[in-house]
């Protein structure tokens, strides 16, 4: 999922995560990713949205990474 020049990825592999993909929390909750919002200021982690809830991405071992303009 990419939004505003940020991409949501798995912390362990840096592989992008897609909307609708099943994600698993650190306590074993499996749910579908419905969306999210990238960080809006330095030090923020952004959010991810699942059914009826909003979480920090770290709960699901995810993170937002900002695209760089220097990619080769």
N, CA, C and O atoms as a Tripos MOL2 file, in Angstrom:
@<TRIPOS>MOLECULE
protein
  288   287    72     0     0
PROTEIN
NO_CHARGES

@<TRIPOS>ATOM
      1 N           0.8530   -1.1640    0.0000 N.3       1 UNK1
      2 CA          0.0000    0.0000    0.0000 C.3       1 UNK1
      3 C           0.9000    1.2270    0.0000 C.2       1 UNK1
      4 O           1.7950    1.3500    0.8370 O.2       1 UNK1
      5 N           0.6670    2.1070   -0.9130 N.am      2 UNK2
      6 CA          1.4320    3.3380   -1.0030 C.3       2 UNK2
      7 C           0.4780    4.5210   -0.8880 C.2       2 UNK2
      8 O          -0.6030    4.5330   -1.4760 O.2       2 UNK2
      9 N           0.9090    5.5130   -0.1160 N.am      3 UNK3
     10 CA          0.0780    6.6970    0.0970 C.3       3 UNK3
     11 C           0.9800    7.8860    0.3930 C.2       3 UNK3
     12 O           1.8390    7.8100    1.2710 O.2       3 UNK3
     13 N           0.7920    8.9840   -0.3320 N.am      4 UNK4
     14 CA          1.5440   10.2220   -0.1030 C.3       4 UNK4
     15 C           3.0540   10.0030   -0.0520 C.2       4 UNK4
     16 O           3.7310   10.5380    0.8260 O.2       4 UNK4
     17 N           3.5820    9.2170   -0.9930 N.am      5 UNK5
     18 CA          5.0240    8.9770   -1.0880 C.3       5 UNK5
     19 C           5.5630    8.0640    0.0190 C.2       5 UNK5
     20 O           6.7760    7.9980    0.2190 O.2       5 UNK5
     21 N           4.6940    7.3690    0.7330 N.am      6 UNK6
     22 CA          5.0690    6.3990    1.7610 C.3       6 UNK6
     23 C           4.5360    5.0320    1.3550 C.2       6 UNK6
     24 O           3.4790    4.9370    0.7300 O.2       6 UNK6
     25 N           5.2580    3.9760    1.7050 N.am      7 UNK7
     26 CA          4.8250    2.6090    1.4350 C.3       7 UNK7
     27 C           4.8140    1.8260    2.7400 C.2       7 UNK7
     28 O           5.7490    1.9110    3.5360 O.2       7 UNK7
     29 N           3.7510    1.0660    2.9500 N.am      8 UNK8
     30 CA          3.6390    0.2090    4.1330 C.3       8 UNK8
     31 C           4.3260   -1.1130    3.8210 C.2       8 UNK8
     32 O           3.9930   -1.7710    2.8350 O.2       8 UNK8
     33 N           5.2940   -1.5090    4.6640 N.am      9 UNK9
     34 CA          6.0830   -2.7210    4.4290 C.3       9 UNK9
     35 C           6.1630   -3.5640    5.7030 C.2       9 UNK9
     36 O           5.8970   -3.0830    6.8040 O.2       9 UNK9
     37 N           6.5330   -4.8270    5.5230 N.am     10 UNK10
     38 CA          6.8040   -5.7160    6.6650 C.3      10 UNK10
     39 C           8.1560   -5.3220    7.2550 C.2      10 UNK10
     40 O           9.1190   -5.1150    6.5160 O.2      10 UNK10
     41 N           8.2330   -5.2190    8.5710 N.am     11 UNK11
     42 CA          9.4850   -4.8100    9.2280 C.3      11 UNK11
     43 C          10.6290   -5.7650    8.9340 C.2      11 UNK11
     44 O          11.7620   -5.3260    8.7340 O.2      11 UNK11
     45 N          10.3540   -7.0640    8.9050 N.am     12 UNK12
     46 CA         11.4170   -8.0620    8.7830 C.3      12 UNK12
     47 C          11.9910   -8.1660    7.3740 C.2      12 UNK12
     48 O          13.1700   -8.4810    7.2120 O.2      12 UNK12
     49 N          11.1730   -7.9060    6.3500 N.am     13 UNK13
     50 CA         11.6240   -8.1370    4.9750 C.3      13 UNK13
     51 C          11.5810   -6.8890    4.0920 C.2      13 UNK13
     52 O          12.1270   -6.8930    2.9890 O.2      13 UNK13
     53 N          10.9440   -5.8400    4.5630 N.am     14 UNK14
     54 CA         10.7230   -4.6170    3.7750 C.3      14 UNK14
     55 C           9.8860   -4.8650    2.5240 C.2      14 UNK14
     56 O           9.9290   -4.0710    1.5840 O.2      14 UNK14
     57 N           9.1210   -5.9670    2.5030 N.am     15 UNK15
     58 CA          8.2190   -6.2460    1.3890 C.3      15 UNK15
     59 C           6.9370   -5.4380    1.5640 C.2      15 UNK15
     60 O           6.3870   -5.3910    2.6640 O.2      15 UNK15
     61 N           6.4510   -4.8000    0.4950 N.am     16 UNK16
     62 CA          5.2020   -4.0350    0.5830 C.3      16 UNK16
     63 C           4.0150   -4.9160    0.9580 C.2      16 UNK16
     64 O           3.9810   -6.1040    0.6360 O.2      16 UNK16
     65 N           3.0550   -4.3230    1.6330 N.am     17 UNK17
     66 CA          1.8320   -4.9960    2.0440 C.3      17 UNK17
     67 C           0.6770   -4.3600    1.2740 C.2      17 UNK17
     68 O           0.6300   -3.1380    1.1350 O.2      17 UNK17
     69 N          -0.2510   -5.1670    0.7760 N.am     18 UNK18
     70 CA         -1.3730   -4.6750   -0.0210 C.3      18 UNK18
     71 C          -2.6600   -4.6300    0.7890 C.2      18 UNK18
     72 O          -2.8550   -5.4130    1.7190 O.2      18 UNK18
     73 N          -3.5260   -3.7060    0.4220 N.am     19 UNK19
     74 CA         -4.8560   -3.6570    1.0300 C.3      19 UNK19
     75 C          -5.5510   -4.9820    0.7430 C.2      19 UNK19
     76 O          -5.4870   -5.4990   -0.3720 O.2      19 UNK19
     77 N          -6.2100   -5.5220    1.7510 N.am     20 UNK20
     78 CA         -6.8840   -6.8070    1.6350 C.3      20 UNK20
     79 C          -6.0320   -7.9780    2.0790 C.2      20 UNK20
     80 O          -6.5500   -9.0700    2.3120 O.2      20 UNK20
     81 N          -4.7320   -7.7650    2.1990 N.am     21 UNK21
     82 CA         -3.8210   -8.8290    2.6280 C.3      21 UNK21
     83 C          -4.0590   -9.1450    4.1020 C.2      21 UNK21
     84 O          -4.3540   -8.2500    4.8930 O.2      21 UNK21
     85 N          -3.9320  -10.4150    4.4650 N.am     22 UNK22
     86 CA         -4.0550  -10.8230    5.8570 C.3      22 UNK22
     87 C          -2.7650  -10.4750    6.5900 C.2      22 UNK22
     88 O          -1.6690  -10.8220    6.1520 O.2      22 UNK22
     89 N          -2.9220   -9.7790    7.7180 N.am     23 UNK23
     90 CA         -1.7820   -9.4260    8.5580 C.3      23 UNK23
     91 C          -2.0140  -10.0220    9.9380 C.2      23 UNK23
     92 O          -3.1570  -10.2300   10.3470 O.2      23 UNK23
     93 N          -0.9330  -10.2940   10.6520 N.am     24 UNK24
     94 CA         -1.0170  -10.9320   11.9660 C.3      24 UNK24
     95 C          -0.3330  -10.0660   12.9990 C.2      24 UNK24
     96 O           0.7930   -9.6110   12.7930 O.2      24 UNK24
     97 N          -1.0140   -9.8350   14.1170 N.am     25 UNK25
     98 CA         -0.4500   -9.0180   15.1920 C.3      25 UNK25
     99 C           0.5410   -9.8320   16.0150 C.2      25 UNK25
    100 O           0.6410  -11.0510   15.8690 O.2      25 UNK25
    101 N           1.2700   -9.1340   16.8810 N.am     26 UNK26
    102 CA          2.2420   -9.8110   17.7450 C.3      26 UNK26
    103 C           1.5770  -10.7880   18.6980 C.2      26 UNK26
    104 O           2.2430  -11.6790   19.2240 O.2      26 UNK26
    105 N           0.2600  -10.6410   18.9380 N.am     27 UNK27
    106 CA         -0.4420  -11.5640   19.8450 C.3      27 UNK27
    107 C          -1.2790  -12.5950   19.0910 C.2      27 UNK27
    108 O          -2.0770  -13.3110   19.6950 O.2      27 UNK27
    109 N          -1.0940  -12.6710   17.7460 N.am     28 UNK28
    110 CA         -1.7320  -13.7210   16.9680 C.3      28 UNK28
    111 C          -3.0500  -13.3570   16.3030 C.2      28 UNK28
    112 O          -3.6570  -14.2140   15.6610 O.2      28 UNK28
    113 N          -3.5130  -12.1230   16.4330 N.am     29 UNK29
    114 CA         -4.7500  -11.6920   15.7780 C.3      29 UNK29
    115 C          -4.5220  -11.6180   14.2680 C.2      29 UNK29
    116 O          -3.6450  -10.8870   13.8090 O.2      29 UNK29
    117 N          -5.3070  -12.3720   13.4970 N.am     30 UNK30
    118 CA         -5.2300  -12.3160   12.0440 C.3      30 UNK30
    119 C          -6.4080  -11.5080   11.5290 C.2      30 UNK30
    120 O          -7.5500  -11.7470   11.9210 O.2      30 UNK30
    121 N          -6.1350  -10.5610   10.6590 N.am     31 UNK31
    122 CA         -7.1740   -9.6990   10.1150 C.3      31 UNK31
    123 C          -6.7220   -9.1490    8.7730 C.2      31 UNK31
    124 O          -5.5400   -9.2150    8.4330 O.2      31 UNK31
    125 N          -7.6570   -8.6100    8.0160 N.am     32 UNK32
    126 CA         -7.3250   -8.0250    6.7190 C.3      32 UNK32
    127 C          -6.9610   -6.5550    6.8830 C.2      32 UNK32
    128 O          -7.5900   -5.8300    7.6540 O.2      32 UNK32
    129 N          -5.9500   -6.1300    6.1600 N.am     33 UNK33
    130 CA         -5.5610   -4.7260    6.1290 C.3      33 UNK33
    131 C          -6.5670   -3.9720    5.2730 C.2      33 UNK33
    132 O          -6.7760   -4.3170    4.1100 O.2      33 UNK33
    133 N          -7.1920   -2.9420    5.8430 N.am     34 UNK34
    134 CA         -8.1950   -2.1690    5.1150 C.3      34 UNK34
    135 C          -7.6780   -0.8240    4.6330 C.2      34 UNK34
    136 O          -8.2690   -0.2140    3.7420 O.2      34 UNK34
    137 N          -6.5790   -0.3570    5.2140 N.am     35 UNK35
    138 CA         -6.0260    0.9340    4.8260 C.3      35 UNK35
    139 C          -5.0910    1.4450    5.8870 C.2      35 UNK35
    140 O          -4.6510    0.6960    6.7600 O.2      35 UNK35
    141 N          -4.7870    2.7360    5.8090 N.am     36 UNK36
    142 CA         -3.9020    3.3270    6.8020 C.3      36 UNK36
    143 C          -3.5210    4.7350    6.4220 C.2      36 UNK36
    144 O          -3.8940    5.2390    5.3630 O.2      36 UNK36
    145 N          -2.7720    5.3580    7.3040 N.am     37 UNK37
    146 CA         -2.2690    6.7070    7.0430 C.3      37 UNK37
    147 C          -0.8050    6.7620    7.4460 C.2      37 UNK37
    148 O          -0.4360    6.3300    8.5380 O.2      37 UNK37
    149 N           0.0280    7.2950    6.5590 N.am     38 UNK38
    150 CA          1.4560    7.3810    6.8620 C.3      38 UNK38
    151 C           1.7320    8.4390    7.9310 C.2      38 UNK38
    152 O           0.8460    9.2210    8.2740 O.2      38 UNK38
    153 N           2.9470    8.4650    8.4510 N.am     39 UNK39
    154 CA          3.3040    9.4600    9.4600 C.3      39 UNK39
    155 C           3.0480   10.8800    8.9470 C.2      39 UNK39
    156 O           3.2920   11.1880    7.7800 O.2      39 UNK39
    157 N           2.5570   11.7300    9.8370 N.am     40 UNK40
    158 CA          2.2590   13.1060    9.4530 C.3      40 UNK40
    159 C           3.2570   14.1120   10.0130 C.2      40 UNK40
    160 O           3.2090   15.2980    9.6850 O.2      40 UNK40
    161 N           4.1620   13.6270   10.8600 N.am     41 UNK41
    162 CA          5.2070   14.5010   11.4130 C.3      41 UNK41
    163 C           6.3790   13.6290   11.8660 C.2      41 UNK41
    164 O           6.2040   12.4260   12.0600 O.2      41 UNK41
    165 N           7.5550   14.2040   12.0370 N.am     42 UNK42
    166 CA          8.7030   13.4220   12.5140 C.3      42 UNK42
    167 C           8.3960   12.7420   13.8510 C.2      42 UNK42
    168 O           7.7960   13.3460   14.7410 O.2      42 UNK42
    169 N           8.8020   11.5200   13.9780 N.am     43 UNK43
    170 CA          8.5760   10.7710   15.2090 C.3      43 UNK43
    171 C           7.2580   10.0190   15.2260 C.2      43 UNK43
    172 O           7.0280    9.2040   16.1190 O.2      43 UNK43
    173 N           6.3930   10.2730   14.2630 N.am     44 UNK44
    174 CA          5.1210    9.5660   14.1650 C.3      44 UNK44
    175 C           5.3350    8.2420   13.4350 C.2      44 UNK44
    176 O           6.2370    8.1350   12.6050 O.2      44 UNK44
    177 N           4.5220    7.2400   13.7340 N.am     45 UNK45
    178 CA          4.6250    5.9460   13.0540 C.3      45 UNK45
    179 C           3.5230    5.7410   12.0390 C.2      45 UNK45
    180 O           3.5640    4.7800   11.2710 O.2      45 UNK45
    181 N           2.5350    6.6290   12.0210 N.am     46 UNK46
    182 CA          1.3830    6.4340   11.1630 C.3      46 UNK46
    183 C           0.4310    5.4360   11.7900 C.2      46 UNK46
    184 O           0.5940    5.0580   12.9500 O.2      46 UNK46
    185 N          -0.5580    5.0120   11.0330 N.am     47 UNK47
    186 CA         -1.5740    4.0710   11.5240 C.3      47 UNK47
    187 C          -1.9010    3.0610   10.4370 C.2      47 UNK47
    188 O          -1.6220    3.2900    9.2600 O.2      47 UNK47
    189 N          -2.4930    1.9450   10.8340 N.am     48 UNK48
    190 CA         -3.0810    0.9810    9.9080 C.3      48 UNK48
    191 C          -4.5090    0.7330   10.3570 C.2      48 UNK48
    192 O          -4.8180    0.7900   11.5470 O.2      48 UNK48
    193 N          -5.3720    0.4570    9.3980 N.am     49 UNK49
    194 CA         -6.7840    0.2320    9.6900 C.3      49 UNK49
    195 C          -7.1540   -1.1970    9.3800 C.2      49 UNK49
    196 O          -6.8410   -1.7240    8.3130 O.2      49 UNK49
    197 N          -7.8290   -1.8170   10.3370 N.am     50 UNK50
    198 CA         -8.3940   -3.1520   10.1740 C.3      50 UNK50
    199 C          -9.8550   -3.0560   10.5920 C.2      50 UNK50
    200 O         -10.3090   -1.9930   11.0120 O.2      50 UNK50
    201 N         -10.5840   -4.1420   10.4820 N.am     51 UNK51
    202 CA        -12.0130   -4.1030   10.7820 C.3      51 UNK51
    203 C         -12.2860   -3.5060   12.1670 C.2      51 UNK51
    204 O         -11.8430   -4.0370   13.1860 O.2      51 UNK51
    205 N         -13.0150   -2.4080   12.1800 N.am     52 UNK52
    206 CA        -13.4600   -1.7280   13.4080 C.3      52 UNK52
    207 C         -12.3470   -1.2300   14.3090 C.2      52 UNK52
    208 O         -12.5840   -1.0040   15.4960 O.2      52 UNK52
    209 N         -11.1340   -1.0490   13.7860 N.am     53 UNK53
    210 CA        -10.0480   -0.5980   14.6610 C.3      53 UNK53
    211 C          -8.9370    0.0850   13.8670 C.2      53 UNK53
    212 O          -8.7950   -0.0880   12.6570 O.2      53 UNK53
    213 N          -8.1640    0.8650   14.6080 N.am     54 UNK54
    214 CA         -6.9880    1.5500   14.0650 C.3      54 UNK54
    215 C          -5.8280    1.2490   15.0060 C.2      54 UNK54
    216 O          -5.9670    1.3690   16.2240 O.2      54 UNK54
    217 N          -4.6840    0.8590   14.4460 N.am     55 UNK55
    218 CA         -3.5320    0.4770   15.2620 C.3      55 UNK55
    219 C          -2.2690    1.1670   14.7610 C.2      55 UNK55
    220 O          -2.2150    1.6660   13.6370 O.2      55 UNK55
    221 N          -1.2590    1.1840   15.6190 N.am     56 UNK56
    222 CA          0.0770    1.5430   15.1730 C.3      56 UNK56
    223 C           0.5810    0.3790   14.3220 C.2      56 UNK56
    224 O           0.2910   -0.7730   14.6420 O.2      56 UNK56
    225 N           1.3190    0.6430   13.2580 N.am     57 UNK57
    226 CA          1.7610   -0.4470   12.3820 C.3      57 UNK57
    227 C           2.6340   -1.4900   13.0770 C.2      57 UNK57
    228 O           2.6300   -2.6550   12.6790 O.2      57 UNK57
    229 N           3.3760   -1.0970   14.1020 N.am     58 UNK58
    230 CA          4.2400   -2.0360   14.8200 C.3      58 UNK58
    231 C           3.4860   -3.1830   15.4630 C.2      58 UNK58
    232 O           4.0690   -4.2380   15.7120 O.2      58 UNK58
    233 N           2.1890   -2.9980   15.7400 N.am     59 UNK59
    234 CA          1.3700   -4.0700   16.3130 C.3      59 UNK59
    235 C           1.3480   -5.2730   15.3640 C.2      59 UNK59
    236 O           1.2520   -6.4200   15.8010 O.2      59 UNK59
    237 N           1.4360   -4.9930   14.0630 N.am     60 UNK60
    238 CA          1.4080   -6.0510   13.0560 C.3      60 UNK60
    239 C           2.7830   -6.2560   12.4000 C.2      60 UNK60
    240 O           2.8800   -6.8280   11.3140 O.2      60 UNK60
    241 N           3.8250   -5.7910   13.0620 N.am     61 UNK61
    242 CA          5.1900   -5.8920   12.5330 C.3      61 UNK61
    243 C           5.3060   -5.2510   11.1520 C.2      61 UNK61
    244 O           5.9560   -5.7800   10.2510 O.2      61 UNK61
    245 N           4.6540   -4.0900   11.0140 N.am     62 UNK62
    246 CA          4.6970   -3.3190    9.7860 C.3      62 UNK62
    247 C           5.3160   -1.9600   10.0800 C.2      62 UNK62
    248 O           5.4150   -1.5540   11.2380 O.2      62 UNK62
    249 N           5.7330   -1.2600    9.0320 N.am     63 UNK63
    250 CA          6.2390    0.1020    9.1870 C.3      63 UNK63
    251 C           6.0220    0.8520    7.8810 C.2      63 UNK63
    252 O           5.9710    0.2470    6.8100 O.2      63 UNK63
    253 N           5.8960    2.1450    7.9720 N.am     64 UNK64
    254 CA          5.8220    3.0150    6.8060 C.3      64 UNK64
    255 C           7.2370    3.4580    6.4590 C.2      64 UNK64
    256 O           7.9950    3.8690    7.3380 O.2      64 UNK64
    257 N           7.5950    3.3760    5.1740 N.am     65 UNK65
    258 CA          8.8820    3.8790    4.7150 C.3      65 UNK65
    259 C           8.6320    4.9240    3.6370 C.2      65 UNK65
    260 O           7.7880    4.7430    2.7590 O.2      65 UNK65
    261 N           9.3730    6.0080    3.7180 N.am     66 UNK66
    262 CA          9.2060    7.0890    2.7620 C.3      66 UNK66
    263 C          10.0630    6.8190    1.5290 C.2      66 UNK66
    264 O          11.2260    6.4300    1.6370 O.2      66 UNK66
    265 N           9.4790    7.0300    0.3760 N.am     67 UNK67
    266 CA         10.2250    6.8650   -0.8720 C.3      67 UNK67
    267 C          11.2560    7.9630   -0.9750 C.2      67 UNK67
    268 O          10.9890    9.1160   -0.6360 O.2      67 UNK67
    269 N          12.4340    7.6010   -1.4430 N.am     68 UNK68
    270 CA         13.4860    8.6040   -1.6100 C.3      68 UNK68
    271 C          13.5310    9.0360   -3.0660 C.2      68 UNK68
    272 O          13.1660    8.2670   -3.9550 O.2      68 UNK68
    273 N          13.9650   10.2300   -3.3070 N.am     69 UNK69
    274 CA         14.0670   10.7240   -4.6800 C.3      69 UNK69
    275 C          15.3530   10.2540   -5.3380 C.2      69 UNK69
    276 O          15.5760   10.5060   -6.5220 O.2      69 UNK69
    277 N          16.2000    9.5730   -4.5770 N.am     70 UNK70
    278 CA         17.5070    9.1230   -5.0670 C.3      70 UNK70
    279 C          17.5390    7.6280   -5.3720 C.2      70 UNK70
    280 O          18.6220    7.0430   -5.3880 O.2      70 UNK70
    281 N          16.4040    6.9900   -5.6110 N.am     71 UNK71
    282 CA         16.3960    5.5600   -5.8410 C.3      71 UNK71
    283 C          17.0950    5.2150   -7.1380 C.2      71 UNK71
    284 O          16.9320    5.9040   -8.1460 O.2      71 UNK71
    285 N          17.8850    4.1300   -7.1090 N.am     72 UNK72
    286 CA         18.6420    3.7110   -8.3000 C.3      72 UNK72
    287 C          18.2750    2.2990   -8.6750 C.2      72 UNK72
    288 O          18.8020    1.7620   -9.6490 O.2      72 UNK72
@<TRIPOS>BOND
     1     1     2 1
     2     2     3 1
     3     3     4 2
     4     3     5 am
     5     5     6 1
     6     6     7 1
     7     7     8 2
     8     7     9 am
     9     9    10 1
    10    10    11 1
    11    11    12 2
    12    11    13 am
    13    13    14 1
    14    14    15 1
    15    15    16 2
    16    15    17 am
    17    17    18 1
    18    18    19 1
    19    19    20 2
    20    19    21 am
    21    21    22 1
    22    22    23 1
    23    23    24 2
    24    23    25 am
    25    25    26 1
    26    26    27 1
    27    27    28 2
    28    27    29 am
    29    29    30 1
    30    30    31 1
    31    31    32 2
    32    31    33 am
    33    33    34 1
    34    34    35 1
    35    35    36 2
    36    35    37 am
    37    37    38 1
    38    38    39 1
    39    39    40 2
    40    39    41 am
    41    41    42 1
    42    42    43 1
    43    43    44 2
    44    43    45 am
    45    45    46 1
    46    46    47 1
    47    47    48 2
    48    47    49 am
    49    49    50 1
    50    50    51 1
    51    51    52 2
    52    51    53 am
    53    53    54 1
    54    54    55 1
    55    55    56 2
    56    55    57 am
    57    57    58 1
    58    58    59 1
    59    59    60 2
    60    59    61 am
    61    61    62 1
    62    62    63 1
    63    63    64 2
    64    63    65 am
    65    65    66 1
    66    66    67 1
    67    67    68 2
    68    67    69 am
    69    69    70 1
    70    70    71 1
    71    71    72 2
    72    71    73 am
    73    73    74 1
    74    74    75 1
    75    75    76 2
    76    75    77 am
    77    77    78 1
    78    78    79 1
    79    79    80 2
    80    79    81 am
    81    81    82 1
    82    82    83 1
    83    83    84 2
    84    83    85 am
    85    85    86 1
    86    86    87 1
    87    87    88 2
    88    87    89 am
    89    89    90 1
    90    90    91 1
    91    91    92 2
    92    91    93 am
    93    93    94 1
    94    94    95 1
    95    95    96 2
    96    95    97 am
    97    97    98 1
    98    98    99 1
    99    99   100 2
   100    99   101 am
   101   101   102 1
   102   102   103 1
   103   103   104 2
   104   103   105 am
   105   105   106 1
   106   106   107 1
   107   107   108 2
   108   107   109 am
   109   109   110 1
   110   110   111 1
   111   111   112 2
   112   111   113 am
   113   113   114 1
   114   114   115 1
   115   115   116 2
   116   115   117 am
   117   117   118 1
   118   118   119 1
   119   119   120 2
   120   119   121 am
   121   121   122 1
   122   122   123 1
   123   123   124 2
   124   123   125 am
   125   125   126 1
   126   126   127 1
   127   127   128 2
   128   127   129 am
   129   129   130 1
   130   130   131 1
   131   131   132 2
   132   131   133 am
   133   133   134 1
   134   134   135 1
   135   135   136 2
   136   135   137 am
   137   137   138 1
   138   138   139 1
   139   139   140 2
   140   139   141 am
   141   141   142 1
   142   142   143 1
   143   143   144 2
   144   143   145 am
   145   145   146 1
   146   146   147 1
   147   147   148 2
   148   147   149 am
   149   149   150 1
   150   150   151 1
   151   151   152 2
   152   151   153 am
   153   153   154 1
   154   154   155 1
   155   155   156 2
   156   155   157 am
   157   157   158 1
   158   158   159 1
   159   159   160 2
   160   159   161 am
   161   161   162 1
   162   162   163 1
   163   163   164 2
   164   163   165 am
   165   165   166 1
   166   166   167 1
   167   167   168 2
   168   167   169 am
   169   169   170 1
   170   170   171 1
   171   171   172 2
   172   171   173 am
   173   173   174 1
   174   174   175 1
   175   175   176 2
   176   175   177 am
   177   177   178 1
   178   178   179 1
   179   179   180 2
   180   179   181 am
   181   181   182 1
   182   182   183 1
   183   183   184 2
   184   183   185 am
   185   185   186 1
   186   186   187 1
   187   187   188 2
   188   187   189 am
   189   189   190 1
   190   190   191 1
   191   191   192 2
   192   191   193 am
   193   193   194 1
   194   194   195 1
   195   195   196 2
   196   195   197 am
   197   197   198 1
   198   198   199 1
   199   199   200 2
   200   199   201 am
   201   201   202 1
   202   202   203 1
   203   203   204 2
   204   203   205 am
   205   205   206 1
   206   206   207 1
   207   207   208 2
   208   207   209 am
   209   209   210 1
   210   210   211 1
   211   211   212 2
   212   211   213 am
   213   213   214 1
   214   214   215 1
   215   215   216 2
   216   215   217 am
   217   217   218 1
   218   218   219 1
   219   219   220 2
   220   219   221 am
   221   221   222 1
   222   222   223 1
   223   223   224 2
   224   223   225 am
   225   225   226 1
   226   226   227 1
   227   227   228 2
   228   227   229 am
   229   229   230 1
   230   230   231 1
   231   231   232 2
   232   231   233 am
   233   233   234 1
   234   234   235 1
   235   235   236 2
   236   235   237 am
   237   237   238 1
   238   238   239 1
   239   239   240 2
   240   239   241 am
   241   241   242 1
   242   242   243 1
   243   243   244 2
   244   243   245 am
   245   245   246 1
   246   246   247 1
   247   247   248 2
   248   247   249 am
   249   249   250 1
   250   250   251 1
   251   251   252 2
   252   251   253 am
   253   253   254 1
   254   254   255 1
   255   255   256 2
   256   255   257 am
   257   257   258 1
   258   258   259 1
   259   259   260 2
   260   259   261 am
   261   261   262 1
   262   262   263 1
   263   263   264 2
   264   263   265 am
   265   265   266 1
   266   266   267 1
   267   267   268 2
   268   267   269 am
   269   269   270 1
   270   270   271 1
   271   271   272 2
   272   271   273 am
   273   273   274 1
   274   274   275 1
   275   275   276 2
   276   275   277 am
   277   277   278 1
   278   278   279 1
   279   279   280 2
   280   279   281 am
   281   281   282 1
   282   282   283 1
   283   283   284 2
   284   283   285 am
   285   285   286 1
   286   286   287 1
   287   287   288 2
@<TRIPOS>SUBSTRUCTURE
     1 UNK1         2 RESIDUE 1 A UNK
     2 UNK2         6 RESIDUE 1 A UNK
     3 UNK3        10 RESIDUE 1 A UNK
     4 UNK4        14 RESIDUE 1 A UNK
     5 UNK5        18 RESIDUE 1 A UNK
     6 UNK6        22 RESIDUE 1 A UNK
     7 UNK7        26 RESIDUE 1 A UNK
     8 UNK8        30 RESIDUE 1 A UNK
     9 UNK9        34 RESIDUE 1 A UNK
    10 UNK10       38 RESIDUE 1 A UNK
    11 UNK11       42 RESIDUE 1 A UNK
    12 UNK12       46 RESIDUE 1 A UNK
    13 UNK13       50 RESIDUE 1 A UNK
    14 UNK14       54 RESIDUE 1 A UNK
    15 UNK15       58 RESIDUE 1 A UNK
    16 UNK16       62 RESIDUE 1 A UNK
    17 UNK17       66 RESIDUE 1 A UNK
    18 UNK18       70 RESIDUE 1 A UNK
    19 UNK19       74 RESIDUE 1 A UNK
    20 UNK20       78 RESIDUE 1 A UNK
    21 UNK21       82 RESIDUE 1 A UNK
    22 UNK22       86 RESIDUE 1 A UNK
    23 UNK23       90 RESIDUE 1 A UNK
    24 UNK24       94 RESIDUE 1 A UNK
    25 UNK25       98 RESIDUE 1 A UNK
    26 UNK26      102 RESIDUE 1 A UNK
    27 UNK27      106 RESIDUE 1 A UNK
    28 UNK28      110 RESIDUE 1 A UNK
    29 UNK29      114 RESIDUE 1 A UNK
    30 UNK30      118 RESIDUE 1 A UNK
    31 UNK31      122 RESIDUE 1 A UNK
    32 UNK32      126 RESIDUE 1 A UNK
    33 UNK33      130 RESIDUE 1 A UNK
    34 UNK34      134 RESIDUE 1 A UNK
    35 UNK35      138 RESIDUE 1 A UNK
    36 UNK36      142 RESIDUE 1 A UNK
    37 UNK37      146 RESIDUE 1 A UNK
    38 UNK38      150 RESIDUE 1 A UNK
    39 UNK39      154 RESIDUE 1 A UNK
    40 UNK40      158 RESIDUE 1 A UNK
    41 UNK41      162 RESIDUE 1 A UNK
    42 UNK42      166 RESIDUE 1 A UNK
    43 UNK43      170 RESIDUE 1 A UNK
    44 UNK44      174 RESIDUE 1 A UNK
    45 UNK45      178 RESIDUE 1 A UNK
    46 UNK46      182 RESIDUE 1 A UNK
    47 UNK47      186 RESIDUE 1 A UNK
    48 UNK48      190 RESIDUE 1 A UNK
    49 UNK49      194 RESIDUE 1 A UNK
    50 UNK50      198 RESIDUE 1 A UNK
    51 UNK51      202 RESIDUE 1 A UNK
    52 UNK52      206 RESIDUE 1 A UNK
    53 UNK53      210 RESIDUE 1 A UNK
    54 UNK54      214 RESIDUE 1 A UNK
    55 UNK55      218 RESIDUE 1 A UNK
    56 UNK56      222 RESIDUE 1 A UNK
    57 UNK57      226 RESIDUE 1 A UNK
    58 UNK58      230 RESIDUE 1 A UNK
    59 UNK59      234 RESIDUE 1 A UNK
    60 UNK60      238 RESIDUE 1 A UNK
    61 UNK61      242 RESIDUE 1 A UNK
    62 UNK62      246 RESIDUE 1 A UNK
    63 UNK63      250 RESIDUE 1 A UNK
    64 UNK64      254 RESIDUE 1 A UNK
    65 UNK65      258 RESIDUE 1 A UNK
    66 UNK66      262 RESIDUE 1 A UNK
    67 UNK67      266 RESIDUE 1 A UNK
    68 UNK68      270 RESIDUE 1 A UNK
    69 UNK69      274 RESIDUE 1 A UNK
    70 UNK70      278 RESIDUE 1 A UNK
    71 UNK71      282 RESIDUE 1 A UNK
    72 UNK72      286 RESIDUE 1 A UNK
